[in-house]
Amino acid sequence: MAGSIWYTLGISVFAAIGTFLFGFDTGIATTTIAHASFTDYIHHPDNGLTGAVVSVYIAGEAVGALTQTFIGDKLGRIRFMQLMCVVVTIGTVVQTAAVNMGMFLAGRVLAGFSVGGLVATVPIYLSEISAPQNRGLIGGISGCGISLGTMVSNWVGFACSYAPYGATQWRLPLGVQIPWGIILFIGLATFMPHSPRQLIRNGKIEEARLQFIRIRRDLSSHEVHEEFALMRGQIEFEMQREIKSLAEVFRLYRHRALVSIGVQTMTSLTGVNVIQYYQTILFKSLGISSHMILALAAVYGTIAFTSNVLTTRFLADQWGRRKMILAGLTGIIFIEIYASVMQLEFQNTRNKVGKGFAVLGIYLFVVTYYGMLNSTTWLYGAEVLPIALRSKVMGLAAASHFIVNVGITEAGPSAFATIKQNYYYVFVGCSAFFLVMAYLYFPETKQKTLEEIAAAFGDKVVLLDENEVVVAGAAMQDKVDAVQVESAPTVKVQGS
């Protein structure tokens, strides 16, 4: 077990460079456009162009996620991530070398496109190479990569604010991103294993078997044989139904597809990106100085990463995804109400203690969101899907996450200027809605193989009983003629 988990842990940490780039590139723009040296160099762009720094980036993310929907399965996990590494390297170079706002925005679009594809693919890849008993830890590292990127971008932005006035203040933080896409590309091309499940789906059975043995070092020879047979049987059984359209996806796997899309839409509607993007505006409204604002933003990122790592390590596999989602949403509802009340009471006063309590509301939010939801939702959205739909629906889910983000973040400045702290109540209402939906429709997935999760949604599951494979599950109506599984040539269909 120890050898297996350290191997997959190392692979997952390396793969999380992809999500690290997402977190870093998302966060670094906030400090970049805050530097007077940047706005002077770009000739003082108007509010529309400044807002486009965020909006075109998120639009690029949505397109990147949708690109995964169309070509992710054709290229495979490794090749698709390699393609995104090439694009992100180009995008970060263009941003760093920008000589005008148009060039900078072009770099933002390219970087957004690539990290949109990476952030949806990394959790799929990690969920497919991890053992069921530690998939929460291994798969959750993709979310930890996001929070690490956020933390590092905040501290780099804070440190570079002390650099002498000039291009170094903003070019250096942007340039820090450039090597990581290259490093990840090299790892993907050399030592990182292909997903055995993806290989089975592409008919490369022997290669899949070798990769599975390489990854699952915790299993004995008999256990490897049995789990591989079950995995292969389930995948080939599901492939008997060729899904040709999105309408067919929602007809055959409506519950699973809606849960995956819903959990990603839910994360945007908690307000996390609004609070993260505009925390500096909130701190400024409390009368806090500019350097202290950047320091508080860096502390925000540090708390995000720390809470994310601790819960991924100690709760994801032990407590379970469902409980973490329910606890996270419940906590966010109460915390956003608290934050709204504190800002209403103390924002326009000289009460420093009261303003401290208002800042506390933002920090309580980051502990709850990153501790309970950040890693959990990306992993859960991937693991609830069957192999045939994993790239397609995860791409749609990630796109929905980004598209909703465009709307609520673009509305942020106007909302805070008009309804002020009452904007929080929009997210309170959305979180309450998703809390009810999660309680009613989100089943638990911990400690189950990706193939066994089908049973939690009432779908058919392949079982192995000595020398025969049995397809079991609720709503059993079709029969399957044959599923080729090693040492198990006969297939029987059992109805519940």
C-alpha positions, 0 to 999 in steps of 0.5 A, a space after each residue: 500500500 505504501 509504495 502504491 500511494 507514494 507513487 500515485 501521490 507523486 504523479 498527482 502532485 506533478 499533474 497538479 502543475 496544471 491546476 496550479 497554473 489555473 490558480 496562479 494565472 487567475 490570481 496574478 491579474 488582480 495584482 498586475 492591473 493594480 500596479 501604477 507602472 502597468 497602467 502607465 505603460 499601457 496608457 491608462 486603459 479605461 474601465 471597459 478594457 480593465 474589466 476585459 482582463 478578467 472577462 476575456 480570460 474567463 471566456 477563454 477558460 470556457 472555450 478551453 473546457 468545451 474543447 475538451 468536450 470535443 477532442 479530449 477523448 480523441 487525444 486521451 488525457 496525456 496528449 490533451 494535457 500536452 496540447 494545453 501545456 503548449 498553449 499555456 506557455 505561448 499565452 504566458 510568454 505573450 502576457 509577459 512580453 506585452 507592449 500594449 493592452 491588445 497583446 496583453 488581452 491576447 495572452 490572457 485569452 490563450 492562457 485562459 483557454 489552456 487552463 480551462 482545459 487543464 483544470 477540467 482534465 487533471 481531476 479526471 486523470 487523477 480520479 482514473 489512476 487512484 485507488 478507491 480507498 485514497 481517491 479523495 486524497 489523490 484526486 483532491 490534489 488537483 484542487 490543492 493545486 488551484 489554491 497553491 497557485 492562488 496563494 503563490 500569486 498573491 505573495 508574488 504580487 505582494 513582494 513585487 509591489 516593493 520593487 522599484 517603479 517600472 516594468 519589473 513590478 508586473 512583468 516578473 510576476 507574469 514571467 514566473 508562470 512560463 516554466 511550469 507549462 514546459 515542466 509539465 509537458 516534459 513529465 507528461 512525455 516521459 514518466 507519467 502513466 496513461 489512464 488504464 481506463 482510457 486505454 481500455 476504452 480505446 481498445 488497448 487492453 494489454 497496454 492498459 493492463 501494464 499501466 494498471 499493474 504499474 499504478 496499483 502496486 498495493 494489490 496482489 496478483 489475484 487482486 490485480 486480475 480481479 479488479 482489472 477484470 471488473 474495470 474492463 467489464 464495466 467499461 466495455 459493458 457501458 460501451 455497448 450503448 454508443 452515445 451519439 448526442 447530448 440529448 442521449 447523454 441526458 436521456 441515459 445518464 441524466 442524474 449523473 450528468 446533472 450532478 456533475 454540471 450542477 456541482 460546478 455551477 454550484 461552486 460559482 454561485 457560492 460567490 467565491 470568485 466574486 469575493 476573491 477578485 474583489 476582496 481588495 475593493 472590500 478591504 479598501 472600503 474598510 479603510 485599509 492601506 494599499 500595502 496592507 491590502 496586498 498583504 491581507 490578500 496574500 494571507 487569504 491565499 495562504 489560508 485557502 491552501 492550508 485549509 484545502 490541504 488539511 481537509 484533503 488529507 484528513 477528511 476527503 476519504 474518511 468523511 466522504 464527498 457528500 458530507 463535505 459538500 453539505 457541511 461546506 454549503 451550510 457553513 457558507 450560508 451562515 458566514 455570508 450572512 455574518 459577513 454582510 452584517 459586519 460590513 453593514 455595521 462597520 464599513 463606514 465607521 472608525 471602529 477598528 475592532 468592528 472592521 476586524 470582525 468584517 475582515 474575519 468574515 472573508 477569512 471564515 469564508 475562505 476556510 470553509 470554501 477551500 476546506 470543504 468544497 474546492 477539491 471536493 467539487 472538482 473530484 466529485 464532478 469527475 468521478 460520478 461520470 461513466 468513462 464514455 462521458 467523463 471528458 464530454 460532461 466534465 467539459 460542459 460542467 467546467 464551461 458552466 462554472 466559467 460562464 456563470 463566473 463571467 456573469 457574477 464577476 462582471 456584475 460585481 463592481 456595480 453590485 457592490 456600488 449599488 446594493 453593497 454588502 447585500 450582494 452576498 444574499 444572492 449567494 446565500 440564496 443560491 447556496 441554500 438551493 444547492 444545499 437542498 439539491 445536494 441533500 436530495 440528489 448527491 450520493 456518496 462516492 467514497 471508497 468505491 471504484 469508479 465503476 461501482 459508483 454506477 450503482 449509487 445512481 441506479 445504473 447497471 454494474 458488472 460484478 465478478 463471481 468466480 468464473 462468471 461476470 454478472 451485470 446487475 443493477 436497478 432499472 435492468 431492461 436490456 440484455 448484453 450478448 457478450 463482454 470480453 473479460 479475461 477468464 470470464 467469457 460468459 455474461 449473465 444479466 441479472 435484474 434487481 
